[in-house]
Amino acid sequence: MRKKIVAGNWKMNKNYNDGLSLFSEVLNMVKDEVRGEQIVVVCAPYIHLNSLSALAKDAKQVFVGAQNAHQEAAGAYTGEISSEMLSSVGVRYVILGHSERRQYFGENNALLAKKTDAVLQNNLKPIFCIGETLEERESGKYFEVIKSQIEEGVFHLSADDFSKLVLAYEPVWAIGTGVTASSEQAQEIHAFIRTEIAKKYGSDVAENTTILYGGSCNPKNAAELFAQKDIDGGLIGGASLKSRDFVDIVKTFNN
């Protein structure tokens, strides 16, 4: 049975003290709301990770994630963080291939394949992001784009390693714009992704792969999105910076 996940991505927000306060609020508010196969992941800036992991040590279904990791184990890579370093401070999940990393830092599928390997080698779980730009959506090439991102980024993995992944579909045209893909548009892509996984690894792996929606998901539209057959939760940006909004999204699964 695939997990239901609500993952927050704080991006480059919150100073140290504000981050601890926000996470503490979330922990207190979700303790009676996370049930069954549902989990919550908070992906925070590096400065927060050690302290958030300590706060979450007794929270069985709340985990801490990082927003990126370097592909190499160690070396002269000033300013970078390795997967081993993240693991050493209690991180359990790592976002890879977020559209902002692809756009602003030139990360391509080949690089992300290496990052995925490094994360898995350190017993961390990648949240691997895929999605199309507005131009690619309007040109009708979005299925082709998403297929290549999956094939080149993660289809080199064994079925066992692939089963450790979480995928996140983020229509780039809906991130931070206030525009959300309709539930039908989101479901169409999620179903396509699951079909491609089935072709590669078989139906059992496909049916047990968690696929999140990440594109301006908020408390008002979460219920409709999460009700779709192939949408297993969300990768939440702006709404994760407000504890009440984030927890209201988490509670969607219990309504």
DRENVEXZA-428216 format. One line per field, with one value per residue: residue in three letters; chain; x, y, z of N, C-alpha, C in turn. Coordinates in pm, 1 decimal. Layout:
BEGIN
code = Ala;...
unit = A;...
n.xx = X;...
n.yy = Y;...
n.zz = Z;...
ca.xx = X;...
ca.yy = Y;...
ca.zz = Z;...
c.xx = X;...
c.yy = Y;...
c.zz = Z;...
//
This chain:
BEGIN
code = Met;Arg;Lys;Lys;Ile;Val;Ala;Gly;Asn;Trp;Lys;Met;Asn;Lys;Asn;Tyr;Asn;Asp;Gly;Leu;Ser;Leu;Phe;Ser;Glu;Val;Leu;Asn;Met;Val;Lys;Asp;Glu;Val;Arg;Gly;Glu;Gln;Ile;Val;Val;Val;Cys;Ala;Pro;Tyr;Ile;His;Leu;Asn;Ser;Leu;Ser;Ala;Leu;Ala;Lys;Asp;Ala;Lys;Gln;Val;Phe;Val;Gly;Ala;Gln;Asn;Ala;His;Gln;Glu;Ala;Ala;Gly;Ala;Tyr;Thr;Gly;Glu;Ile;Ser;Ser;Glu;Met;Leu;Ser;Ser;Val;Gly;Val;Arg;Tyr;Val;Ile;Leu;Gly;His;Ser;Glu;Arg;Arg;Gln;Tyr;Phe;Gly;Glu;Asn;Asn;Ala;Leu;Leu;Ala;Lys;Lys;Thr;Asp;Ala;Val;Leu;Gln;Asn;Asn;Leu;Lys;Pro;Ile;Phe;Cys;Ile;Gly;Glu;Thr;Leu;Glu;Glu;Arg;Glu;Ser;Gly;Lys;Tyr;Phe;Glu;Val;Ile;Lys;Ser;Gln;Ile;Glu;Glu;Gly;Val;Phe;His;Leu;Ser;Ala;Asp;Asp;Phe;Ser;Lys;Leu;Val;Leu;Ala;Tyr;Glu;Pro;Val;Trp;Ala;Ile;Gly;Thr;Gly;Val;Thr;Ala;Ser;Ser;Glu;Gln;Ala;Gln;Glu;Ile;His;Ala;Phe;Ile;Arg;Thr;Glu;Ile;Ala;Lys;Lys;Tyr;Gly;Ser;Asp;Val;Ala;Glu;Asn;Thr;Thr;Ile;Leu;Tyr;Gly;Gly;Ser;Cys;Asn;Pro;Lys;Asn;Ala;Ala;Glu;Leu;Phe;Ala;Gln;Lys;Asp;Ile;Asp;Gly;Gly;Leu;Ile;Gly;Gly;Ala;Ser;Leu;Lys;Ser;Arg;Asp;Phe;Val;Asp;Ile;Val;Lys;Thr;Phe;Asn;Asn
unit = A;A;A;A;A;A;A;A;A;A;A;A;A;A;A;A;A;A;A;A;A;A;A;A;A;A;A;A;A;A;A;A;A;A;A;A;A;A;A;A;A;A;A;A;A;A;A;A;A;A;A;A;A;A;A;A;A;A;A;A;A;A;A;A;A;A;A;A;A;A;A;A;A;A;A;A;A;A;A;A;A;A;A;A;A;A;A;A;A;A;A;A;A;A;A;A;A;A;A;A;A;A;A;A;A;A;A;A;A;A;A;A;A;A;A;A;A;A;A;A;A;A;A;A;A;A;A;A;A;A;A;A;A;A;A;A;A;A;A;A;A;A;A;A;A;A;A;A;A;A;A;A;A;A;A;A;A;A;A;A;A;A;A;A;A;A;A;A;A;A;A;A;A;A;A;A;A;A;A;A;A;A;A;A;A;A;A;A;A;A;A;A;A;A;A;A;A;A;A;A;A;A;A;A;A;A;A;A;A;A;A;A;A;A;A;A;A;A;A;A;A;A;A;A;A;A;A;A;A;A;A;A;A;A;A;A;A;A;A;A;A;A;A;A;A;A;A;A;A;A;A;A;A;A;A
n.xx = 84.0;63.1;217.5;56.5;147.1;226.4;435.4;635.2;798.3;1015.8;1182.3;1404.6;1359.5;1278.1;1451.5;1682.2;1559.0;1289.6;1229.8;1248.6;1038.6;816.4;825.0;789.4;529.0;391.5;447.2;313.0;51.6;-8.5;3.4;-214.3;-331.9;-212.8;-239.8;-258.6;-121.3;-19.2;218.7;417.8;641.4;896.0;1079.9;1350.1;1571.0;1931.7;2040.6;1855.1;1824.4;1950.3;1851.4;1573.0;1547.7;1610.2;1393.1;1192.0;1235.5;1080.4;849.2;661.1;558.0;639.7;880.8;1209.3;1336.7;1578.2;1652.8;1811.7;2103.0;2449.5;2607.5;2843.0;3041.4;3222.6;3466.5;3635.6;3421.1;3310.2;3068.2;2874.3;2664.6;2681.4;2514.5;2577.4;2642.8;2392.1;2245.2;2375.3;2273.6;2019.0;1838.0;1585.5;1461.4;1512.6;1471.5;1494.7;1579.4;1399.4;1202.4;1305.5;1572.2;1644.7;1595.8;1734.8;1987.6;2077.6;2047.5;2038.3;1888.9;2081.1;2266.6;2094.5;2034.0;2273.3;2273.6;2050.1;2140.8;2344.0;2198.5;2035.0;2233.1;2303.2;2097.8;1879.0;1565.4;1471.0;1278.2;1168.6;1148.0;943.0;824.9;654.1;720.5;541.1;556.6;614.2;382.9;187.6;269.5;209.3;390.6;421.5;386.6;595.7;816.0;797.5;817.0;1082.6;1223.6;1173.3;1270.4;1544.0;1628.3;1562.4;1502.2;1714.4;1749.1;1737.7;1449.2;1408.0;1548.1;1413.1;1166.3;1199.0;1171.9;999.6;785.8;729.2;502.6;527.1;381.3;544.8;444.2;257.3;370.7;410.2;261.5;1.6;-172.0;-329.6;-301.8;-586.0;-788.1;-839.8;-641.4;-411.3;-454.1;-450.3;-178.0;-52.7;-158.8;-48.0;225.8;227.4;156.6;380.6;572.6;475.0;515.4;790.8;869.0;666.6;329.7;292.1;501.9;443.2;187.2;249.2;402.9;446.8;307.9;326.3;149.1;265.9;208.3;117.3;-59.3;-304.5;-497.5;-757.3;-782.0;-677.2;-828.7;-984.3;-781.0;-638.2;-826.9;-818.5;-750.5;-479.9;-322.3;-127.9;-85.6;84.2;347.7;431.6;462.6;448.8;229.6;330.1;470.2;310.7;180.2;-88.8;-216.8;-63.8;-106.8;-380.9;-389.9;-267.0;-464.4;-657.6;-666.9;-811.9;-1068.9
n.yy = -119.9;213.9;506.4;792.4;1118.4;1435.6;1683.6;1948.9;2224.1;2451.1;2612.3;2889.9;3022.2;3150.7;3228.3;3092.1;3074.2;3133.1;2920.2;2699.8;2760.6;2747.3;2476.4;2349.4;2428.9;2297.9;2028.4;1999.3;2043.3;1843.8;1600.8;1439.3;1398.8;1255.9;955.9;595.6;500.1;745.6;1012.0;1294.7;1526.0;1760.2;1977.3;2160.0;2453.5;2407.9;2502.2;2444.1;2170.5;1981.1;2056.5;2038.7;1765.9;1669.1;1767.5;1618.8;1358.7;1180.1;1168.9;964.3;964.1;1191.0;1349.2;1476.1;1658.6;1738.2;1993.6;1951.7;1776.9;1703.9;1529.1;1389.2;1201.7;1325.9;1596.3;1865.4;2076.8;2349.2;2495.8;2302.3;2016.4;1687.0;1366.8;1189.3;1365.7;1482.2;1259.3;1210.8;1397.0;1322.9;1350.2;1229.0;1236.4;1369.3;1633.1;1621.1;1752.7;1963.1;2209.7;2464.6;2419.3;2297.6;2509.4;2745.0;2656.7;2490.0;2210.4;1893.5;1593.6;1386.8;1461.9;1458.2;1190.5;1089.8;1219.8;1102.2;838.3;880.8;972.2;748.9;561.9;638.4;566.6;737.3;885.0;978.8;1257.5;1289.3;1524.6;1614.6;1770.0;2001.2;2303.6;2613.6;2670.6;2416.7;2283.0;2422.3;2367.6;2107.5;1910.0;1795.6;1533.8;1396.9;1536.8;1483.9;1206.4;1171.8;1291.4;1113.6;869.4;925.1;1019.2;842.5;581.2;413.1;274.6;-18.5;-229.2;-259.0;-41.1;166.8;149.3;281.3;544.0;862.0;1025.7;1349.0;1542.6;1845.2;2093.9;2337.0;2577.1;2632.1;2689.2;2890.6;3079.9;3105.3;2987.2;2681.6;2349.5;2193.6;1949.0;1741.4;1775.7;1732.8;1469.8;1334.5;1350.6;1226.4;967.0;898.8;896.1;683.1;475.3;466.1;383.1;128.7;4.7;-13.8;-133.7;-300.7;-373.4;-398.9;-252.7;-2.6;51.2;79.9;305.0;623.1;921.8;1260.7;1575.7;1889.0;2200.8;2493.4;2398.8;2415.7;2481.7;2510.0;2377.7;2127.5;1899.2;1827.3;1770.2;1562.5;1367.1;1241.4;947.2;874.9;1053.2;1106.2;1281.1;1587.2;1812.8;2080.5;2425.3;2750.3;2740.2;2580.6;2739.8;2850.0;2745.9;2669.5;2658.1;2458.0;2235.8;2211.6;2116.0;1868.3;1750.0;1702.7;1440.7;1312.9;1395.5
n.zz = 0.0;-96.3;46.9;188.9;155.4;283.6;206.8;306.3;156.3;241.8;98.5;37.7;299.9;624.3;915.4;1161.6;1425.7;1367.5;1203.3;1378.1;1548.8;1374.7;1296.1;1541.5;1600.3;1393.5;1457.2;1704.5;1624.4;1438.6;1564.6;1635.5;1397.7;1192.6;1039.2;992.7;684.9;633.1;617.5;726.0;591.1;636.6;454.9;497.5;507.3;519.0;763.5;956.8;985.4;1165.7;1419.5;1379.4;1333.2;1585.8;1732.1;1616.8;1691.2;1842.4;1704.6;1527.8;1268.2;1139.8;949.9;865.3;591.7;333.3;88.1;-126.9;-249.5;-292.0;-563.5;-521.6;-282.1;-112.5;-96.8;-279.1;-295.5;-256.9;-52.3;-85.5;10.2;124.8;83.0;287.2;494.5;539.0;621.3;861.5;1038.3;1085.4;875.5;654.0;407.0;74.8;-144.2;-491.6;-809.0;-823.4;-988.0;-966.8;-911.4;-1148.9;-1327.3;-1230.0;-1157.7;-1348.1;-1343.0;-1485.2;-1632.3;-1634.7;-1436.4;-1218.1;-1201.3;-1098.7;-852.2;-737.3;-706.4;-516.1;-295.4;-238.1;-176.7;73.6;231.3;225.4;125.4;-190.1;-302.3;-595.4;-843.7;-1120.2;-1420.8;-1645.1;-1832.6;-1897.3;-2171.4;-2274.5;-2198.6;-2347.5;-2604.5;-2632.8;-2574.3;-2330.0;-2222.9;-2343.1;-2239.0;-1961.7;-1961.6;-2052.9;-1842.7;-1633.8;-1739.0;-1792.6;-1550.7;-1334.5;-1417.0;-1446.8;-1219.4;-1008.3;-956.3;-683.7;-568.9;-696.4;-577.8;-342.9;-390.0;-389.6;-607.3;-747.1;-910.2;-1060.1;-1215.8;-1381.6;-1459.3;-1270.5;-1029.5;-759.2;-885.4;-829.9;-992.5;-1043.3;-1154.7;-1291.9;-1120.3;-1293.2;-1491.6;-1337.2;-1244.7;-1489.3;-1563.8;-1345.5;-1368.7;-1614.0;-1546.1;-1364.1;-1534.2;-1703.4;-1520.3;-1462.0;-1708.3;-1708.7;-1460.7;-1376.7;-1262.9;-984.0;-859.1;-966.7;-860.5;-597.6;-576.0;-448.9;-559.9;-570.1;-584.2;-685.3;-705.9;-634.3;-435.3;-185.4;121.7;22.7;-223.7;-185.3;-103.3;-328.6;-513.3;-381.8;-380.0;-618.9;-807.7;-856.3;-719.3;-445.0;-239.5;-147.4;-252.2;-88.5;-118.7;-66.9;118.3;317.4;484.8;668.6;959.6;1023.1;769.7;647.7;814.7;785.6;526.3;565.1;723.4;538.9;443.4;634.7;624.6
ca.xx = 0.0;148.8;200.0;0.8;250.3;224.4;572.8;652.7;925.7;1029.5;1270.6;1501.1;1278.6;1283.2;1578.3;1692.5;1458.2;1156.2;1211.6;1220.1;903.3;720.2;824.9;728.9;384.1;342.5;452.9;205.7;-79.9;-35.7;27.1;-334.6;-392.1;-142.9;-291.1;-239.9;-3.2;10.7;332.0;445.7;784.3;927.5;1209.8;1390.7;1709.3;2033.4;2068.0;1753.9;1802.2;1990.2;1759.1;1441.3;1555.0;1603.1;1255.6;1102.9;1287.2;975.4;730.8;676.0;515.3;685.7;1021.7;1278.8;1398.3;1661.3;1603.4;1908.8;2225.1;2549.8;2618.1;2965.7;3042.6;3305.0;3564.4;3653.0;3298.5;3276.4;2928.7;2783.1;2633.1;2670.4;2408.4;2624.8;2627.9;2249.5;2207.0;2436.7;2195.5;1884.0;1753.3;1534.4;1417.1;1583.4;1412.3;1587.7;1524.6;1294.8;1207.7;1392.2;1708.9;1665.0;1594.2;1833.3;2119.5;2113.3;2050.4;1974.5;1851.5;2200.2;2316.7;1997.8;2049.9;2385.9;2229.8;1959.8;2224.5;2413.5;2099.3;1995.9;2346.8;2310.3;1971.5;1782.4;1460.2;1455.0;1151.1;1220.4;1050.1;931.7;717.1;673.6;704.7;422.6;581.5;601.7;241.5;110.7;311.7;161.3;502.9;443.1;405.0;731.3;910.2;789.4;870.8;1229.0;1273.7;1169.0;1358.8;1684.7;1661.7;1547.4;1474.1;1833.8;1750.4;1674.3;1313.1;1416.6;1584.7;1307.2;1055.6;1228.9;1149.8;872.7;786.3;645.9;471.8;510.4;369.7;624.1;358.1;166.0;447.3;423.3;186.5;-136.9;-247.2;-318.6;-356.3;-715.2;-774.8;-837.2;-508.2;-315.5;-478.1;-404.9;-32.4;-19.3;-191.4;53.7;349.4;212.0;158.6;520.0;640.0;429.2;582.0;931.4;892.6;554.0;215.8;305.5;585.7;370.1;76.4;302.2;483.8;377.9;326.2;271.9;124.2;332.5;190.1;21.3;-156.7;-337.8;-609.5;-883.5;-790.3;-612.7;-922.9;-1020.1;-663.1;-603.1;-932.6;-791.9;-704.2;-334.7;-253.8;-108.5;-48.0;135.8;471.4;369.8;556.3;409.7;139.2;403.7;531.7;209.9;150.1;-229.4;-244.2;2.4;-176.2;-512.1;-367.2;-244.5;-593.3;-743.2;-680.7;-901.9;-1203.5
ca.yy = 0.0;331.2;603.8;924.9;1209.1;1580.3;1729.9;2093.1;2273.7;2589.6;2684.7;2974.0;3103.8;3131.0;3225.0;2974.8;3072.7;3125.9;2784.2;2612.7;2791.6;2693.7;2330.3;2311.7;2445.8;2189.3;1904.0;1998.4;2045.2;1724.2;1477.2;1355.5;1406.6;1169.5;822.1;490.1;506.3;886.2;1073.1;1435.1;1555.3;1903.0;1997.7;2291.9;2491.2;2329.8;2549.8;2394.5;2027.0;1909.9;2089.6;1984.0;1621.6;1646.0;1793.1;1517.2;1224.2;1093.9;1178.5;844.9;981.2;1321.3;1334.6;1594.9;1642.4;1845.7;2043.1;1921.2;1711.0;1692.8;1394.4;1323.1;1165.1;1422.9;1657.0;2010.2;2131.1;2455.3;2535.7;2191.0;1925.3;1549.7;1285.0;1136.0;1473.0;1494.8;1142.4;1217.9;1484.2;1271.8;1372.7;1103.6;1259.2;1475.4;1675.8;1625.8;1790.4;2065.6;2293.3;2580.5;2370.6;2277.8;2637.7;2843.0;2597.3;2410.6;2067.1;1816.4;1458.2;1305.4;1498.8;1414.9;1045.6;1071.0;1263.6;998.8;727.6;919.8;977.7;612.3;494.1;679.9;524.3;846.7;867.2;1094.4;1307.2;1325.2;1614.9;1618.9;1859.8;2075.9;2448.1;2662.1;2653.8;2274.1;2249.4;2479.6;2305.9;1969.9;1817.8;1770.1;1390.4;1363.8;1595.7;1410.9;1072.2;1178.0;1321.5;990.4;767.6;962.8;1051.8;737.6;447.2;328.8;207.9;-149.1;-219.4;-243.5;97.5;256.1;142.1;369.8;681.2;932.9;1116.1;1468.3;1612.7;1989.1;2175.1;2456.8;2693.3;2651.2;2704.1;3028.5;3171.1;3108.0;2905.1;2540.5;2257.2;2139.1;1811.9;1652.7;1786.5;1669.3;1325.6;1284.1;1335.1;1124.0;837.2;874.1;858.6;547.8;382.9;451.6;301.1;-8.9;-48.6;-38.8;-216.8;-386.8;-307.9;-395.2;-137.3;118.4;74.6;112.6;426.5;745.2;1033.9;1381.8;1691.6;2008.0;2320.3;2583.9;2325.3;2492.5;2419.6;2517.3;2284.3;1999.9;1787.7;1785.1;1709.4;1436.5;1268.8;1176.1;809.5;856.0;1158.9;1050.2;1386.8;1707.4;1881.7;2208.8;2536.8;2865.6;2705.7;2512.7;2841.5;2888.7;2618.5;2633.7;2617.7;2330.1;2130.2;2193.3;2027.8;1735.6;1700.6;1671.8;1296.0;1261.0;1452.1
ca.zz = 0.0;-104.9;153.5;164.5;207.4;265.9;227.0;297.3;104.1;286.9;6.0;110.6;389.7;769.1;986.9;1248.0;1531.8;1307.5;1154.4;1491.6;1596.2;1278.3;1302.7;1669.3;1584.6;1308.5;1534.5;1803.8;1560.1;1358.1;1639.8;1636.4;1264.2;1097.8;1067.4;893.7;598.1;605.4;685.9;699.8;573.1;627.5;389.4;544.3;475.3;589.9;899.9;1049.3;978.9;1286.8;1528.8;1349.7;1354.1;1730.7;1774.9;1560.4;1719.9;1897.0;1618.4;1445.1;1129.3;1092.0;914.5;817.5;460.9;277.7;-40.2;-231.2;-204.1;-397.8;-618.5;-476.9;-141.0;-39.7;-185.3;-286.8;-355.4;-162.8;-42.1;-110.0;119.5;76.1;140.8;414.9;593.3;570.3;700.5;995.0;1126.5;1100.3;758.5;597.8;269.3;2.3;-270.5;-604.1;-938.9;-818.3;-1108.6;-942.6;-927.8;-1292.5;-1397.4;-1184.7;-1136.2;-1464.9;-1317.4;-1591.9;-1593.9;-1610.8;-1303.8;-1117.2;-1187.0;-1006.7;-718.8;-687.5;-661.0;-393.0;-187.7;-204.2;-115.0;213.4;294.4;225.9;26.7;-278.5;-355.4;-727.9;-906.2;-1265.4;-1461.7;-1768.4;-1832.1;-1968.5;-2315.7;-2305.2;-2185.3;-2458.7;-2730.3;-2635.0;-2558.4;-2187.2;-2196.4;-2387.6;-2143.2;-1835.2;-1985.5;-2059.5;-1709.0;-1555.7;-1797.3;-1780.1;-1412.5;-1233.0;-1468.7;-1442.1;-1089.8;-994.6;-904.2;-538.2;-538.8;-742.4;-482.6;-230.4;-435.5;-399.2;-721.6;-731.0;-1035.1;-1038.0;-1337.1;-1354.3;-1485.1;-1157.8;-905.8;-713.3;-972.2;-786.1;-1087.1;-1010.1;-1253.5;-1249.7;-1069.5;-1409.8;-1552.3;-1247.1;-1248.2;-1618.5;-1561.2;-1245.6;-1427.8;-1716.8;-1476.6;-1308.5;-1647.4;-1746.8;-1418.0;-1482.0;-1827.3;-1676.5;-1342.6;-1346.7;-1197.9;-838.1;-824.5;-1004.1;-768.2;-464.9;-583.7;-408.0;-652.3;-509.4;-669.6;-632.7;-787.4;-569.3;-355.5;-65.1;193.5;-50.9;-336.2;-153.0;-96.7;-463.9;-574.5;-315.3;-405.8;-746.3;-789.3;-863.3;-644.2;-311.0;-146.1;-210.1;-218.7;-60.0;-109.2;14.2;228.5;424.9;570.3;766.6;1025.2;1012.4;632.1;622.1;889.1;722.5;411.6;622.9;773.1;424.8;430.2;737.6;606.6
c.xx = 87.6;114.3;132.7;95.0;213.3;363.8;578.7;790.9;936.9;1109.0;1368.1;1424.5;1301.8;1426.6;1573.3;1579.4;1316.0;1126.8;1178.9;1079.1;797.5;711.8;762.0;577.6;325.0;340.3;337.0;68.7;-112.0;-32.3;-93.3;-400.5;-331.4;-175.0;-256.2;-109.3;36.8;134.8;344.7;596.9;800.3;1068.8;1252.7;1531.1;1809.1;2052.0;1971.9;1761.2;1837.4;1891.0;1619.3;1439.2;1546.4;1461.4;1162.3;1139.2;1181.5;846.7;740.0;643.1;545.9;836.7;1077.6;1345.7;1484.5;1607.7;1695.8;2022.7;2320.8;2563.4;2742.5;2962.5;3118.2;3398.7;3563.9;3535.6;3241.9;3128.8;2828.3;2767.2;2617.1;2555.0;2449.8;2611.7;2481.5;2203.1;2257.1;2361.2;2048.0;1788.6;1710.1;1495.5;1499.9;1507.0;1521.4;1513.5;1410.3;1312.2;1297.5;1538.5;1739.2;1680.0;1711.9;1974.8;2158.5;2118.2;1973.5;1951.4;1971.5;2259.2;2223.7;2000.2;2163.2;2347.5;2137.1;2038.4;2290.9;2318.1;2061.0;2109.3;2362.4;2177.0;1873.5;1681.7;1448.8;1308.7;1187.0;1113.7;1058.3;818.1;755.8;656.2;575.8;438.5;562.5;457.1;163.0;147.2;264.3;269.9;518.4;457.7;547.2;836.1;913.7;845.9;1022.6;1289.2;1277.2;1270.8;1505.4;1725.8;1659.7;1523.7;1598.3;1837.7;1693.2;1532.8;1314.5;1450.3;1474.6;1192.4;1077.5;1202.5;1009.7;885.5;694.9;627.6;445.5;502.4;436.4;540.2;262.6;239.1;464.4;346.2;43.7;-227.5;-224.3;-369.4;-491.5;-694.0;-767.7;-700.2;-404.2;-330.5;-429.6;-254.9;8.5;-46.9;-89.8;184.4;340.1;213.9;300.5;600.1;602.8;496.8;726.0;947.1;778.8;448.4;229.1;388.0;510.2;261.7;124.2;392.8;399.6;411.2;252.9;242.9;191.0;315.6;81.7;-93.0;-179.3;-459.0;-740.8;-894.8;-734.7;-709.3;-958.1;-903.0;-634.6;-708.6;-910.5;-720.8;-553.0;-255.4;-248.7;-68.0;13.0;274.7;434.0;476.0;508.6;324.3;210.7;469.4;435.0;157.4;5.1;-264.6;-186.0;-71.5;-316.1;-500.3;-345.1;-377.6;-688.7;-768.5;-780.5;-1043.3;-1296.9
c.yy = 125.1;434.0;730.1;1024.9;1354.1;1629.5;1881.0;2127.6;2421.1;2675.7;2772.7;3074.6;3059.9;3132.2;3111.5;2968.2;3062.8;2985.2;2686.6;2635.8;2731.4;2541.9;2280.6;2323.7;2330.9;2057.7;1893.6;1985.1;1916.3;1594.8;1384.3;1345.9;1309.6;1024.1;723.9;502.0;649.6;930.8;1219.8;1451.5;1706.3;1917.6;2141.9;2326.7;2416.1;2372.9;2491.3;2244.0;1952.4;1933.0;2033.6;1833.2;1587.8;1665.4;1679.8;1375.0;1128.1;1097.0;1069.0;867.2;1120.9;1312.7;1465.8;1563.3;1761.0;1881.3;2011.8;1843.5;1703.1;1547.5;1318.6;1299.2;1266.4;1488.8;1808.1;2072.7;2236.4;2492.9;2423.9;2101.4;1784.6;1476.1;1225.9;1240.2;1486.8;1379.5;1152.8;1308.4;1443.8;1298.0;1237.4;1116.3;1371.4;1506.8;1681.1;1670.4;1889.1;2160.1;2414.5;2541.0;2349.6;2412.3;2726.4;2787.8;2497.7;2261.0;1992.9;1672.6;1371.1;1334.4;1446.0;1263.8;1015.1;1111.1;1159.3;880.0;759.6;921.3;837.1;535.9;528.5;657.7;640.0;823.1;991.9;1128.4;1367.5;1401.3;1611.5;1714.1;1944.2;2226.0;2486.4;2641.8;2508.3;2226.8;2296.9;2418.2;2161.5;1866.1;1766.8;1621.3;1346.9;1414.0;1515.1;1270.0;1073.4;1208.1;1196.2;889.5;799.3;988.1;935.9;596.5;360.1;245.8;67.0;-129.1;-197.1;-100.4;194.1;260.3;230.5;516.4;730.8;1023.6;1234.9;1535.1;1758.7;2060.1;2309.7;2583.0;2721.4;2673.7;2851.5;3128.8;3191.0;3029.2;2758.8;2457.9;2208.9;1997.3;1712.2;1655.5;1713.8;1517.4;1264.5;1256.8;1227.9;984.3;799.5;827.7;715.9;441.9;359.2;366.4;154.3;-73.8;-89.7;-144.7;-312.2;-317.0;-299.6;-275.1;-8.0;151.7;112.3;234.6;547.1;857.1;1154.3;1487.1;1813.4;2127.4;2408.7;2508.1;2400.6;2430.2;2418.5;2412.9;2145.5;1882.6;1735.6;1716.2;1571.5;1328.5;1193.3;1042.8;796.1;965.3;1119.4;1153.6;1503.1;1746.2;2028.5;2317.0;2643.6;2831.7;2634.7;2610.7;2895.9;2760.8;2577.0;2587.4;2479.3;2215.4;2107.3;2104.6;1884.3;1672.3;1660.9;1521.6;1237.3;1312.3;1354.7
c.zz = 0.0;2.9;101.9;232.0;180.3;303.2;210.0;246.0;139.0;190.5;86.7;196.4;533.3;823.6;1088.6;1350.8;1476.4;1255.6;1266.0;1545.2;1504.9;1289.3;1432.7;1663.6;1502.9;1385.5;1632.2;1740.3;1484.1;1438.7;1643.5;1499.6;1163.7;1131.4;957.0;817.6;563.6;681.4;644.7;690.0;563.6;573.6;411.4;494.8;564.3;735.3;1002.3;1073.7;1107.7;1400.0;1503.4;1369.7;1502.2;1781.8;1731.5;1602.0;1773.8;1815.1;1512.8;1297.9;1074.5;1071.0;860.0;684.7;424.4;139.4;-157.1;-167.5;-321.9;-441.4;-572.4;-326.2;-55.7;-140.5;-183.2;-362.1;-260.9;-168.6;-59.5;14.0;62.4;143.8;274.6;525.7;636.1;657.4;843.9;1090.8;1130.0;986.1;700.6;450.1;207.3;-126.4;-377.1;-729.6;-933.4;-936.5;-1090.9;-950.5;-1076.9;-1364.6;-1359.2;-1173.8;-1244.5;-1442.5;-1426.7;-1545.3;-1560.9;-1472.3;-1195.5;-1098.2;-1088.3;-864.8;-655.7;-634.0;-527.8;-274.3;-143.1;-135.5;32.5;287.4;315.4;114.1;-60.9;-301.6;-490.7;-805.4;-1058.5;-1302.1;-1580.5;-1747.3;-1905.3;-2119.4;-2356.7;-2293.2;-2307.5;-2593.2;-2742.6;-2614.9;-2414.8;-2153.4;-2231.8;-2288.3;-2013.6;-1849.8;-1987.0;-1923.0;-1622.0;-1608.1;-1771.4;-1635.4;-1315.7;-1288.4;-1482.4;-1314.4;-1099.3;-941.4;-753.3;-500.4;-582.3;-642.2;-359.9;-263.3;-403.9;-521.1;-692.7;-866.5;-1003.6;-1172.6;-1312.2;-1370.0;-1368.7;-1026.0;-873.1;-795.8;-923.1;-878.6;-1050.5;-1126.5;-1202.5;-1199.6;-1184.6;-1478.1;-1467.4;-1251.1;-1378.7;-1617.6;-1462.1;-1299.0;-1535.0;-1652.8;-1424.5;-1419.6;-1696.8;-1647.9;-1436.4;-1602.4;-1795.7;-1567.1;-1308.0;-1263.9;-1047.2;-793.2;-853.1;-902.6;-628.3;-463.9;-545.9;-506.2;-595.1;-615.5;-605.8;-723.9;-730.1;-502.8;-225.2;3.4;116.0;-162.4;-305.4;-157.9;-235.3;-532.8;-515.2;-335.9;-536.0;-724.5;-779.3;-792.5;-497.5;-206.7;-220.3;-163.5;-209.7;-43.5;-13.3;134.4;342.2;520.6;673.7;831.1;1008.8;871.5;604.3;690.9;833.7;598.5;459.4;663.2;660.8;413.1;529.6;724.7;535.3
//
